[in-house]
């Protein structure tokens, strides 16, 4: 068969010499890709028969079954005489050697053929042909076509492991689009998402029609720049059905890849997809598609930005055409600067040097200026830096996934939101994004698209859900903290609410911790403002995850994740549902830590839980613990504790472990300074006995004390949960957006947050938990002084302590507070709350 001529295309701004068929257009002839399926099948059959014949011959040749006077016998004798190693090898070794060679050969001509083609075209062929050296469109096209023409048919098969992050990017884009273009029902998207996460290769085709009853009547388009074979468009159909777009444009400069895409969409029958073989920087919506009212809702680039020679004009052009509501998604290789402001993307000098040079051989350019210019022209909505473990454990290729939006779509500050909530202020930005009054709405009421928040929680800014609660912070903190200490709060909010007399008009500052108490106050009362502060960004990531879950999940899904500690396919749920409501830093953190099997066994407190679970298993206490946690009466619970569990939990060696500074800080978050306060008032053994015994004697674990039920059973009891995990509390947070909008998350020290974010005399309730136990006298005086400035007259400050009468009480008095004890664990009052780990609870009233 004569060889087909290589296709050539002259790029223009319009559609180029196109094949017409089912609404698909492609430039070039793509002659090398015209084989029929039957010819490929017959070729495979012939290859298989040939391999079988060779295998039988080799086995016969390597054994003693061949007659010595036959032709094959003479061949074998000649080989043995010529290669003495064969003569002395046992027959079994000969069979294994020949069999291995034949298996390798069989794999090479059948299933392994695509990888052989890939290796030839990527690692050998480029050095045998002279490449075009120019940078204009023609030269660039020739260079790419020379590289891809021999491997276009096997491109998708051979790139699955190399080009990581594409599925993540598509899922993130689909999730963000659902916030503004909700063109499919939630059930439909959920079904497709589950299918895609389990079997990415099995996709519904043709796609189902839009079923969302209030879908916008806009004409929308998607531009896949450097889309190659069109696999991304087919994958996207599982997350955001292609039928939701009026037009989908695959723009690629390589004719051989475009021909594969044309055949793909012709097979799928997607008449709204057009394949344009042209220079992406010259792309314009064809006149026949009505560019005047066609909104570019999505632009994607999958491993193409790093291959474009002159990328500045392209990014400028894409910034012009993207809709104000649109999303820009990219997955690509990268290298970092020598010194990066973002420590999560920092690479070693070897990684920067090696991968830049390695990919340069294939005309892939990884200089960080590409990503930096991208982030300069667009605002970042989501970002993730990963390493593709291409060949474990040595080859790790850095890649990133980035989602952005138009820069001019600014994100309102919470001062504007507060003005909108209070009915004061008429800032134009606030008016632009203002939502309906934040009151429960009738079931039939339909909210504006910009306010739907995936059908649950109102939002007043486009693609800004991720910044809805989290405030900007110094990225240097990311390298200081690798995880959180607490996955759940360890202070009893019931006692807080009893003493605080909290009202909806109060403005609070609390320490984030596990975020449970923040949500408790929001669900039970709903204060006007809750400043959640923590220096550890990972603790704030935990609160963000809970807020994102409330904003995007059904209660059954939310319960699986936060009530039982695990939801199947968490990473897929993170991408498709939770991601729009997470800040970039929180999303990146959970993406890297998505492999947990139980959320409650993560973080530093998870280490303590694992230790106690190990003790339970080692001592054979699992059945006793289960019976104690399910005891019907308090007397039954106390008996099991006293006779079966207490002797093991209060053993000498376990007390010794708990008395270790490293374990106390690394697993329980108790610093040496706080431990010293405990020791000054008694031994570690006495403190632990005075903590556990009163809890068992006074609270029913099964129905009333989720603090200890959780670490023992590794899940919550539906009858015994924090308010946000109850159906009533969850419903209150979902249907009354003001309760969540009041939360503002700060990653900083308390003094800085108070000085920067709060007016003098603004706060009415401040909860400092136990963290003043950790401070030096100078630090405590500075913080208490700032608290006194920002606290309103009559406002209250609450703190717990490991000491019965903490040394810093005098500082509160000096700063103008009337200090009163609320609870002290001493004498006959050894039980003070359901946690019972602190020796005292205090209140200071601002005079």
C-alpha positions in Angstrom: 0.0 0.0 0.0 1.5 3.4 -0.9 2.2 5.7 2.0 -0.2 8.5 2.4 1.2 12.0 2.2 1.6 13.9 5.5 -1.2 16.3 6.0 -0.4 20.0 5.8 -2.5 22.9 7.0 -2.1 26.7 6.7 -3.5 28.2 9.9 -6.0 31.0 9.6 -8.5 32.6 12.0 -11.4 30.9 10.4 -12.2 27.2 9.9 -9.7 25.6 7.7 -10.4 23.4 4.7 -12.7 21.2 6.7 -14.2 17.8 6.4 -17.9 18.1 7.0 -19.8 15.5 8.9 -22.3 15.6 11.7 -21.4 19.2 12.5 -17.7 18.4 12.9 -14.9 20.3 11.2 -11.2 19.5 10.9 -8.4 20.8 8.8 -6.0 18.4 7.0 -6.5 15.0 5.5 -5.2 12.8 8.3 -4.5 10.0 5.7 -2.5 7.9 8.2 -5.5 7.4 10.4 -8.0 6.0 7.9 -7.6 2.2 8.6 -10.8 0.4 9.2 -11.5 -1.6 12.3 -11.7 -4.9 10.4 -8.2 -4.5 9.0 -6.8 -3.8 12.5 -8.7 -6.9 13.8 -7.3 -9.1 11.1 -3.8 -7.8 11.7 -4.2 -8.7 15.4 -5.3 -12.3 14.5 -2.3 -12.8 12.1 0.1 -11.4 14.8 -1.4 -13.8 17.4 -1.1 -16.8 15.0 2.5 -15.9 14.2 3.4 -15.6 17.9 1.8 -19.0 18.7 3.8 -20.7 15.9 7.0 -19.2 17.1 6.2 -20.1 20.7 5.5 -23.8 19.8 8.7 -23.9 17.8 10.8 -22.4 20.6 9.4 -24.9 23.2 10.2 -27.8 20.9 13.6 -26.4 20.2 14.4 -26.1 23.9 13.4 -29.6 24.8 14.5 -33.1 24.1 11.4 -34.1 22.2 12.9 -33.3 18.8 14.3 -36.3 16.9 18.1 -35.9 16.6 18.0 -36.7 12.8 15.2 -34.3 12.0 15.7 -30.8 10.6 14.8 -29.2 13.9 17.2 -31.6 15.6 20.1 -30.5 13.4 19.2 -26.8 14.1 19.2 -27.4 17.8 22.6 -29.3 17.5 24.0 -26.4 15.5 22.9 -23.9 18.1 24.3 -26.0 21.0 27.7 -26.3 19.2 27.9 -22.6 18.3 26.7 -21.3 21.8 28.2 -23.5 24.5 26.2 -21.8 27.2 23.0 -23.4 25.8 24.6 -26.9 25.9 25.3 -26.7 29.7 22.0 -25.1 30.6 19.4 -27.5 32.0 16.3 -28.0 29.8 14.1 -26.2 32.3 16.3 -23.1 32.2 16.3 -23.2 28.4 12.5 -23.3 28.4 12.2 -20.4 30.8 14.7 -18.3 28.8 13.1 -18.9 25.5 9.6 -18.5 27.0 10.5 -15.1 28.5 11.9 -13.9 25.2 8.8 -15.0 23.4 6.5 -13.5 25.9 8.3 -10.2 25.6 8.1 -10.4 21.8 4.5 -11.4 21.9 3.7 -8.4 24.2 5.7 -6.1 21.9 3.6 -7.0 18.8 0.2 -7.1 20.6 -0.7 -5.2 23.8 2.7 -3.6 24.1 2.8 -2.2 20.6 1.4 1.2 21.5 4.2 1.7 24.1 6.9 0.6 21.6 5.5 3.1 19.1 5.5 5.7 21.9 9.1 5.0 22.9 10.2 5.1 19.2 8.5 8.4 18.5 9.5 10.1 21.8 13.0 8.9 22.5 14.6 7.8 19.2 12.9 9.3 16.2 13.3 12.9 17.3 17.1 12.4 17.1 17.0 10.9 13.6 15.2 13.8 11.9 16.1 17.4 11.7 13.4 19.5 13.4 12.0 22.8 12.0 13.6 25.6 14.1 11.3 28.6 13.5 8.7 29.9 16.0 5.9 31.0 13.6 2.7 29.0 13.2 3.9 27.0 10.1 7.2 25.9 11.7 5.5 25.1 15.0 2.9 23.0 13.3 5.5 21.1 11.3 7.5 20.4 14.4 4.5 19.1 16.3 3.2 17.1 13.3 6.6 15.5 12.9 6.5 14.4 16.5 2.9 13.2 16.7 2.1 11.8 13.2 3.5 8.4 14.0 1.8 8.0 17.4 -1.6 9.7 16.9 -3.4 6.4 17.0 -1.8 5.4 20.3 -1.8 8.8 22.0 -4.6 8.2 24.4 -3.4 4.8 25.5 0.1 5.8 26.2 -0.6 9.1 28.0 -2.9 7.8 30.7 -0.1 7.5 33.3 2.0 10.3 32.0 -0.5 13.1 31.9 -1.9 13.1 35.4 -4.4 15.6 36.7 -6.6 15.8 33.7 -9.5 14.1 35.3 -9.2 16.2 38.4 -9.1 19.4 36.3 -12.3 18.4 34.4 -14.1 17.5 37.6 -13.2 20.8 39.2 -14.3 22.7 36.1 -17.6 20.8 36.0 -18.2 21.5 39.7 -17.5 25.3 39.3 -19.7 25.5 36.2 -22.6 23.9 38.2 -22.5 27.0 40.4 -23.3 29.4 37.5 -24.7 27.1 34.7 -26.7 24.4 36.6 -27.9 22.7 33.5 -28.3 19.2 34.8 -30.2 17.8 37.8 -28.1 16.8 40.9 -29.2 13.2 40.5 -28.0 13.1 36.9 -24.7 14.6 37.8 -24.2 12.4 40.8 -24.9 9.3 38.8 -22.4 10.3 36.1 -19.8 11.3 38.7 -20.1 7.9 40.4 -19.7 6.2 37.0 -16.8 8.3 36.0 -14.9 7.8 39.3 -15.3 4.0 39.1 -14.9 3.5 35.3 -13.4 6.6 33.6 -13.4 4.7 30.3 -17.1 4.0 30.3 -19.0 7.2 29.5 -22.6 7.8 28.7 -22.9 8.5 25.0 -24.8 10.3 23.6 -25.2 12.5 26.7 -28.6 13.0 28.4 -30.5 16.2 27.8 -30.4 19.0 30.4 -33.1 18.4 33.1 -32.6 21.3 35.4 -35.9 23.1 35.5 -34.4 26.6 35.8 -31.5 26.3 33.4 -30.4 29.6 32.0 -31.3 30.3 28.4 -27.8 31.5 27.5 -25.9 30.1 24.5 -22.7 28.8 26.0 -19.4 27.4 24.5 -16.3 25.5 25.6 -12.9 26.0 24.0 -10.5 23.1 24.5 -7.1 24.6 23.5 -4.6 22.1 22.4 -7.3 19.4 22.8 -5.5 16.8 20.7 -7.5 13.7 20.2 -10.6 15.0 22.1 -10.4 12.5 25.0 -10.9 15.4 27.5 -14.2 16.4 25.9 -15.4 12.8 26.0 -14.4 12.5 29.7 -16.0 15.8 30.6 -19.3 14.4 29.5 -19.5 12.3 32.7 -19.1 15.4 34.9 -20.8 18.1 32.9 -22.8 16.7 29.9 -21.6 18.1 26.6 -25.2 18.7 25.6 -25.2 21.6 28.0 -23.0 23.6 25.6 -24.3 25.2 22.5 -20.8 24.7 20.9 -17.6 22.9 21.9 -14.5 23.9 20.0 -11.5 21.7 20.0 -8.6 23.8 18.8 -5.3 22.1 18.0 -2.6 22.8 15.5 -1.6 19.2 14.8 -3.5 17.6 11.9 -2.9 14.0 12.8 -4.4 14.5 16.3 -7.3 16.5 15.0 -8.2 13.7 12.7 -8.4 11.3 15.6 -10.7 13.8 17.4 -12.9 14.1 14.3 -13.4 10.4 14.1 -14.1 10.3 17.8 -16.9 12.8 17.7 -18.3 11.4 14.5 -18.6 8.1 16.3 -20.2 9.7 19.3 -22.6 11.7 17.2 -22.0 14.9 19.0 -23.2 17.5 16.5 -22.3 20.5 18.7 -18.6 19.7 18.7 -16.3 21.3 16.1 -12.6 20.4 15.6 -10.5 23.3 14.3 -7.0 22.6 13.2 -5.3 26.0 13.6 -3.1 28.2 15.7 -4.9 28.8 19.0 -3.7 32.3 19.4 -5.7 33.2 16.2 -8.9 31.5 17.3 -12.1 33.4 16.8 -15.7 32.1 17.1 -16.9 31.4 13.5 -19.4 33.9 12.2 -21.9 31.2 11.4 -22.1 30.3 15.1 -23.3 33.7 16.1 -20.4 35.0 18.3 -22.5 38.0 19.4 -24.5 36.1 22.0 -22.3 33.0 22.5 -20.9 33.0 26.0 -17.5 31.3 26.5 -18.3 29.5 29.7 -15.2 27.2 29.8 -11.7 27.2 28.5 -9.3 24.3 29.1 -5.7 23.5 28.3 -4.5 20.0 29.1 -0.7 19.8 28.8 -0.7 22.3 26.0 0.4 25.6 27.6 3.9 24.2 28.1 4.1 23.3 24.3 3.1 26.6 22.9 6.0 28.7 21.7 4.6 32.3 22.1 2.2 31.9 25.0 1.8 35.6 26.0 -0.5 36.5 23.2 -2.5 33.4 23.7 -3.2 34.0 27.4 -4.0 37.6 26.6 -6.5 36.5 23.9 -8.1 33.9 26.2 -8.5 36.6 28.9 -10.4 38.6 26.4 -12.8 35.9 25.3 -13.6 34.2 28.6 -17.0 35.1 30.0 -17.1 37.0 33.3 -18.9 34.0 34.7 -16.6 31.5 32.9 -13.9 29.1 34.2 -10.4 28.5 32.9 -8.9 25.1 33.7 -5.3 23.9 33.2 -3.4 20.7 33.9 0.3 20.7 33.0 3.9 20.0 34.0 5.8 22.6 35.9 9.0 23.6 37.6 9.2 26.2 40.3 11.3 29.2 40.7 14.5 28.9 42.8 12.6 30.6 45.6 8.8 30.4 45.5 6.4 32.4 47.7 4.2 29.3 47.7 6.1 26.5 49.5 3.7 23.9 48.2 5.1 24.2 44.7 8.7 24.5 45.6 11.0 22.0 44.0 14.6 21.0 44.6 17.4 22.3 42.3 17.7 18.8 40.8 14.0 18.5 40.0 14.0 22.0 38.5 17.1 21.4 36.4 16.4 17.8 35.3 12.8 18.2 34.2 13.4 21.4 32.4 16.2 19.9 30.3 14.4 16.5 29.8 11.2 18.0 28.5 13.0 20.6 26.4 14.2 17.7 24.1 10.5 17.3 23.1 9.8 21.0 22.8 8.0 21.2 26.1 9.0 24.3 28.0 8.5 24.3 31.8 9.8 27.7 32.7 7.7 29.1 35.7 7.0 32.3 33.8 4.1 30.6 32.0 2.3 29.8 35.2 3.1 33.1 36.7 1.7 35.0 33.8 -1.4 32.9 33.9 -1.9 33.7 37.5 -1.2 37.4 36.8 -3.9 37.6 34.1 -6.6 35.5 36.0 -7.6 35.1 39.6 -7.0 31.7 41.1 -10.1 29.7 42.1 -8.4 26.4 42.8 -4.8 25.2 42.6 -3.1 21.9 43.3 0.6 20.9 43.0 1.3 17.2 42.7 4.0 14.7 41.7 3.2 12.0 39.2 4.9 8.8 40.4 5.5 7.6 36.9 8.0 5.0 37.8 7.9 4.2 41.5 9.7 5.2 43.6 12.2 7.1 41.6 10.6 9.0 38.8 8.3 11.8 40.1 7.2 14.3 37.5 5.8 17.6 38.9 2.5 18.7 37.6 -0.2 21.1 38.6 -3.9 21.6 38.3 -5.2 25.2 38.2 -8.7 26.6 37.9 -9.1 30.4 37.4 -11.6 33.0 36.4 -11.6 36.6 35.1 -9.6 38.9 37.2 -12.2 41.7 37.2 -14.7 39.6 39.0 -13.6 40.7 42.4 -14.6 39.0 45.6 -16.5 41.2 48.1 -15.0 41.6 51.6 -16.9 40.5 54.6 -17.4 44.2 55.6 -19.5 44.5 52.5 -21.4 41.4 53.4 -22.0 42.7 56.9 -23.4 45.9 55.5 -25.7 43.9 53.2 -26.9 41.8 56.1 -27.6 44.7 58.3 -29.4 46.7 55.7 -26.9 49.5 55.7 -24.4 50.4 53.0 -25.1 50.9 49.3 -21.7 50.0 47.8 -22.1 49.2 44.1 -20.2 45.9 44.5 -22.5 44.8 47.3 -25.6 45.7 45.2 -24.2 43.9 42.2 -24.0 40.6 44.1 -26.7 41.1 46.6 -29.0 38.1 47.3 -32.6 37.9 48.5 -33.2 38.4 52.2 -31.6 35.7 54.2 -34.8 34.0 55.6 -36.1 30.5 55.1 -37.7 30.3 51.7 -40.7 28.3 50.5 -39.9 25.0 48.8 -41.1 26.4 45.5 -39.0 29.5 45.7 -36.2 29.6 43.1 -33.2 31.6 43.9 -31.1 33.6 41.4 -28.4 31.5 39.8 -25.6 33.5 41.4 -27.2 32.9 44.8 -28.0 29.2 44.6 -24.8 27.8 45.9 -25.5 24.4 44.4 -29.0 24.5 45.7 -28.2 24.7 49.4 -26.5 27.9 50.6 -26.6 31.4 49.1 -23.5 32.9 47.6 -23.0 36.5 46.7 -20.0 36.3 44.4 -19.2 34.4 41.3 -16.8 31.5 41.7 -15.8 33.0 45.0 -17.3 30.3 47.3 -13.7 29.2 48.2 -13.0 32.6 49.7 -16.4 32.9 51.4 -15.0 32.2 54.8 -11.2 31.9 54.6 -9.2 35.2 54.8 -5.9 35.6 53.0 -2.9 34.6 55.1 0.9 34.4 54.9 1.8 31.3 52.8 4.9 30.8 54.8 2.7 29.2 57.5 2.1 26.3 55.1 5.6 25.0 55.5 5.4 25.3 59.4 2.4 23.0 59.8 2.0 19.6 58.0 -1.3 18.6 59.7 -3.9 19.6 62.3 -3.8 18.5 65.9 -7.6 18.0 66.4 -10.1 16.6 63.9 -12.8 17.5 66.4 -13.2 20.0 69.2 -12.2 18.9 72.7 -14.2 21.6 74.7 -17.8 21.1 75.8 -19.9 23.7 74.1 -23.0 22.9 76.2 -21.3 24.4 79.2 -20.1 27.4 77.1 -23.7 28.1 76.0 -25.0 27.7 79.5 -22.7 30.5 80.8 -22.4 32.7 77.8 -26.1 33.7 77.3 -25.3 34.0 73.6 -27.7 36.0 71.3 -28.0 36.5 67.6 -26.6 40.1 68.0 -23.3 39.0 69.6 -20.0 39.3 67.8 -17.6 36.5 68.8 -13.9 35.5 68.6 -13.1 31.9 69.1 -10.1 29.6 68.5 -10.9 27.3 65.5 -9.6 24.0 66.9 -11.6 21.2 65.2 -14.4 23.7 64.1 -17.1 21.8 66.0 -17.8 24.5 68.5 -17.9 27.2 65.9 -20.6 25.3 64.2 -22.3 24.6 67.5 -22.7 28.3 68.2 -23.8 28.9 64.6 -26.4 26.1 64.7 -27.8 26.7 68.2 -27.9 30.6 68.2 -26.4 32.1 65.0 -24.4 35.1 66.2 -23.9 38.1 63.9 -20.2 37.4 63.6 -17.9 34.6 64.5 -14.1 35.2 64.0 -12.5 31.7 64.0 -8.8 32.1 64.6 -6.0 29.6 64.4 -2.3 29.9 63.6 -2.3 26.4 62.2 -3.7 26.6 58.6 -4.5 22.9 58.7 -7.0 23.4 61.6 -8.7 26.0 59.5 -8.7 23.5 56.6 -10.7 21.2 58.8 -13.4 23.8 59.5 -13.5 24.7 55.8 -14.1 21.1 54.9 -17.1 21.0 57.3 -18.5 24.3 56.0 -18.0 23.0 52.4 -19.9 19.8 53.3 -22.8 21.7 54.8 -22.9 23.8 51.6 -22.8 21.0 49.1 -23.7 17.6 50.4 -27.0 15.9 51.3 -27.3 15.0 55.0 -26.7 11.3 54.3 -23.4 12.1 52.6 -22.4 14.6 55.2 -23.1 12.0 57.9 -20.9 9.4 56.3 -18.0 11.8 56.1 -18.3 13.5 59.5 -20.4 11.1 61.5 -18.8 7.8 60.4 -15.4 9.2 59.4 -15.4 8.0 55.8 -17.3 8.5 52.6 -16.6 6.2 49.5 -14.7 7.9 46.7 -13.8 10.9 48.9 -11.4 12.3 46.3 -14.1 12.3 43.7 -16.6 13.9 46.1 -13.9 16.5 46.9 -13.5 17.4 43.3 -17.1 17.3 42.1 -19.0 18.7 45.2 -16.8 20.1 47.9 -14.3 21.9 45.8 -16.4 25.0 44.9 -16.7 25.9 48.6 -13.0 25.4 49.5 -10.2 28.0 49.3 -7.2 27.0 47.1 -5.1 26.2 50.1 -7.8 24.0 51.8 -8.5 22.2 48.5 -4.8 21.5 48.0 -4.5 20.2 51.5 -7.4 17.8 51.3 -6.4 16.7 47.8 -3.0 15.6 49.2 -4.6 14.0 52.2 -7.6 12.3 50.6 -6.5 8.8 51.2 -7.7 8.4 54.8 -9.8 5.5 55.8 -11.2 7.2 59.0 -11.2 10.9 59.4 -11.0 10.7 63.2 -7.8 8.8 63.1 -6.0 11.6 61.2 -4.0 14.5 62.5 -2.1 14.5 65.8 -5.1 13.6 67.9 -5.6 10.6 65.5 -2.2 9.3 66.8 -3.6 9.3 70.3 -6.7 7.5 69.1 -4.6 4.9 67.3 -2.6 4.3 70.4 -5.7 3.7 72.5 -7.2 1.5 69.8 -3.9 -0.5 69.9 -4.2 -0.9 73.6 -7.8 -2.1 73.2 -6.8 -4.6 70.7 -3.7 -5.7 72.5 -5.5 -6.3 75.8 -8.5 -7.9 74.2 -10.9 -5.2 75.3 -12.8 -4.6 72.1 -15.9 -6.4 73.2 -15.8 -4.7 76.6 -15.5 -1.3 75.1 -18.3 -2.0 72.7 -20.5 -3.2 75.6 -19.6 -0.1 77.7 -20.4 2.3 74.9 -23.8 0.6 74.2 -24.7 0.1 77.9 -28.4 0.8 78.5 -27.9 2.2 82.0 -25.3 4.2 83.8 -24.8 1.5 86.4 -24.0 -1.1 83.7 -21.5 1.4 82.1 -19.8 2.0 85.4 -19.5 -1.7 86.2 -17.9 -2.6 82.9 -15.4 0.4 83.3 -14.4 -0.5 86.8 -14.1 -4.3 86.4 -12.9 -4.8 82.8 -11.4 -1.6 81.3 -10.1 0.7 84.0 -7.2 -1.7 85.1 -5.8 -1.6 81.6 -6.4 2.1 80.7 -4.8 3.2 84.0 -1.9 0.8 83.9 1.6 2.0 84.9 3.0 1.8 81.4 0.1 3.8 79.8 0.4 6.5 82.5 4.2 6.7 81.7 3.4 7.2 78.0 0.9 9.9 78.8 3.4 11.6 81.0 5.9 12.0 78.1 6.3 15.5 76.8 6.7 14.4 73.2 3.6 12.3 73.2 1.6 14.9 75.0 2.5 17.6 72.5 2.6 15.5 69.3 -0.6 13.5 70.0 -2.7 15.5 72.4 -1.6 19.1 71.8 -0.5 19.6 75.4 2.7 21.7 75.5 5.3 21.4 78.3 4.2 24.6 79.9 0.7 23.4 80.4 1.9 20.0 81.6 3.9 21.8 84.2 0.8 23.5 85.5 -0.8 20.0 86.0 2.3 18.6 87.8 2.3 21.6 90.2 -1.2 20.6 91.5 -0.7 16.8 91.6 0.7 13.8 89.8 -0.1 12.8 86.2 -1.8 9.6 87.6 -4.1 11.7 89.8 -5.0 14.0 87.0 -5.9 11.2 84.7 -8.0 9.4 87.4 -9.7 12.6 88.2 -10.6 13.1 84.5 -11.9 9.6 83.5 -13.6 8.3 86.6 -16.0 11.3 87.0 -16.9 11.1 83.3 -17.8 7.5 83.5 -19.8 7.9 86.7 -21.7 11.0 85.6 -22.4 10.8 81.8 -23.9 8.2 79.7 -21.5 7.6 76.8 -24.1 6.1 74.5 -26.6 8.9 74.7 -24.9 12.0 76.1 -21.1 12.0 75.8 -19.9 12.0 72.2 -16.5 13.2 73.2 -15.4 9.8 74.5 -17.8 7.7 72.5 -16.1 8.9 69.3 -12.5 7.8 70.0 -13.6 4.5 71.5 -16.0 3.6 68.6 -14.4 5.6 65.8 -17.7 7.1 64.9 -20.6 9.1 66.3 -23.9 7.6 67.6 -26.7 9.4 65.6 -28.5 10.0 69.0 -25.4 11.6 70.5 -23.7 14.2 68.3 -22.6 17.9 68.1 -25.4 20.2 66.9 -24.1 20.5 63.3 -24.3 16.7 62.9 -27.9 16.5 64.0 -30.6 16.8 61.3 -32.1 19.9 63.0 -28.8 21.7 63.3 -27.7 20.8 59.8 -31.0 22.0 58.4 -30.7 25.3 60.3 -27.2 25.9 58.8 -28.3 25.0 55.3 -31.6 27.0 55.2 -30.4 30.1 57.0 -27.3 31.3 55.2 -26.7 34.2 57.6 -25.5 31.6 60.2 -22.7 30.5 57.9 -22.0 33.9 56.4 -21.2 35.1 59.9 -18.1 32.9 60.0 -14.8 34.5 59.1 -11.7 32.2 59.3 -8.3 33.8 60.1 -4.9 32.0 59.9 -2.8 34.2 62.3 -2.2 34.9 65.9 -5.0 36.4 67.9 -3.3 39.7 68.6 -2.8 40.3 64.9 -6.4 39.4 64.0 -7.8 41.6 66.8 -5.7 44.6 65.7 -6.4 44.2 62.0 -10.0 42.9 61.8 -11.9 44.2 64.8 -12.9 47.7 65.9 -12.2 48.8 69.4 -15.1 47.7 71.7 -16.7 45.6 68.9 -16.6 42.1 70.4 -19.1 40.9 73.0 -18.0 37.3 73.5 -14.4 36.0 73.3 -13.5 32.3 74.0 -9.8 31.7 74.5 -10.1 28.0 75.4 -6.9 26.9 77.2 -4.2 28.5 75.0 -3.1 31.1 77.6 -1.6 28.2 79.6 1.1 28.0 76.9 2.2 31.6 77.1 5.0 33.5 78.7 4.1 36.4 80.9 4.9 38.9 78.2 2.9 37.2 75.5 -0.1 36.8 77.8 0.0 40.4 78.8 0.1 41.5 75.1 -2.9 39.3 74.1 -5.0 40.1 77.2 -4.3 43.8 76.6 -5.5 43.6 73.0 -8.6 41.6 74.1 -9.4 44.4 76.6 -9.2 47.0 73.8 -11.5 45.1 71.4 -14.0 43.9 74.0 -17.2 45.9 74.5 -18.1 47.2 78.0 -20.0 44.4 79.6 -18.5 41.9 77.1 -17.3 38.6 78.4 -14.1 36.6 77.9 -14.0 32.9 78.8 -10.9 30.7 79.3 -10.2 27.2 80.5 -7.0 26.1 82.2 -5.2 23.0 83.3 -4.6 24.9 86.6 -7.3 25.4 89.2 -6.3 29.1 89.6 -4.2 30.1 86.5 -1.4 32.6 87.0 -2.6 35.0 84.3 -5.9 35.7 86.0 -4.3 38.7 87.7 -3.4 40.2 84.2 -7.1 40.2 83.3 -7.9 42.1 86.5 -5.2 44.6 85.7 -6.6 45.1 82.2 -10.1 46.0 83.5 -11.9 42.7 83.8 -14.0 41.4 86.7 -12.7 37.8 86.9 -15.0 35.1 88.3 -14.6 31.3 88.5 -17.4 29.4 86.8 -16.1 25.8 87.5 -13.2 24.5 89.5 -12.4 20.7 89.6 -11.8 20.2 93.3 -13.3 18.8 96.5 -16.7 17.3 95.8 -16.9 18.8 92.4 -14.6 16.6 90.3 -17.0 16.5 87.4 -17.5 19.8 85.6 -18.3 18.9 82.0 -18.4 16.0 79.5 -14.7 16.4 78.6 -13.5 17.0 82.2 -9.9 17.4 81.2 -9.5 21.0 82.4 -9.2 21.9 86.0 -11.1 25.2 85.7 -13.3 27.5 83.7 -13.2 31.3 84.2 -15.0 34.4 83.0 -13.9 38.0 82.8 -16.5 40.7 82.4 -15.2 44.0 80.8 -15.8 46.9 83.2 
